[in-house]
Amino acid sequence: MTVRKSKAASPARGRPRRSPEAAAEDRARILDAAQMLFAKGGYEGVSMRAVAELAGCSPAALYTLFPNKRALLRNIWEEAFAALGDALEKSAKGRRDPIDRLKRLGRAFVRFWLDHPDHFRAIFLIEDRVTEPGELYFVDSSQSIARLVLLFHSAAADAIAEGVLAGRDAQEVVQLIFCALHGVASALISIPEFGWTSPQQMAGRMTDALLAGLAK
């Protein structure tokens, strides 16, 4: 009987599979590049090819991770709001007084965007557009946004329950706070050349004035 020699396994063709760490580095580098370009050129002024070039990867590699510009923007949103949620939780941790929590949350909210102005520009200066059936707006589907809204809502609801903010709906209070704080952050970031007298204190003063107006 003839015994046939087994053939040695041939090496896999193509590029070797990248490690999870390398893939994570590629993803982070691509998102950093996209954020910079969105902040400078807006949504329409950015191409996937430009993102790939700045990130130092091929267009094919980019499309493997992110199929389109909206996917890039969505991930920038999620990562930014997740980091913001962490900063807000840290600012109010262990604080029981609801007004104190709201004030701390307000200052942390503005401070985060001042520390990350390109994130602010990439997110808030670009209109989110739903183009495909079944798509949701980021604000309606983001778990990170829901988390930070809950932080404000919980403090506002506690303040109302304790009678500190009387006759108000917690959701309305949160929306008013967001509008006020967003306005402060937007002014400081988009008009830096204006002679702001106390940019680091404006968030606290705005929150103080708003809550005083909503108080009993």
Stockholm file with secondary structure:
# STOCKHOLM 1.0

chainA/1-216         MTVRKSKAASPARGRPRRSPEAAAEDRARILDAAQMLFAKGGYEGVSMRAVAELAGCSPAALYTLFPNKRALLRNIWEEAFAALGDALEKSAKGRRDPIDRLKRLGRAFVRFWLDHPDHFRAIFLIEDRVTEPGELYFVDSSQSIARLVLLFHSAAADAIAEGVLAGRDAQEVVQLIFCALHGVASALISIPEFGWTSPQQMAGRMTDALLAGLAK
#=GR chainA/1-216 SS CCCCCCCCCCCCCSSCCCCHHHHHHHHHHHHHHHHHHHHHHTTTTCCHHHHHHHHTSCHHHHHHHCSSHHHHHHHHHHHHHHHHHHHHHHHHTTCCCHHHHHHHHHHHHHHHHHHCHHHHHHHHTSCCCCCSTTCCCHHHHCHHHHHHHHHHHHHHHHHHHTTSSTTCCHHHHHHHHHHHHHHHHHHHHHCTTSCCSCTTTHHHHHHHHHHHHHCC
#=GC SS_cons         CCCCCCCCCCCCCSSCCCCHHHHHHHHHHHHHHHHHHHHHHTTTTCCHHHHHHHHTSCHHHHHHHCSSHHHHHHHHHHHHHHHHHHHHHHHHTTCCCHHHHHHHHHHHHHHHHHHCHHHHHHHHTSCCCCCSTTCCCHHHHCHHHHHHHHHHHHHHHHHHHTTSSTTCCHHHHHHHHHHHHHHHHHHHHHCTTSCCSCTTTHHHHHHHHHHHHHCC
//
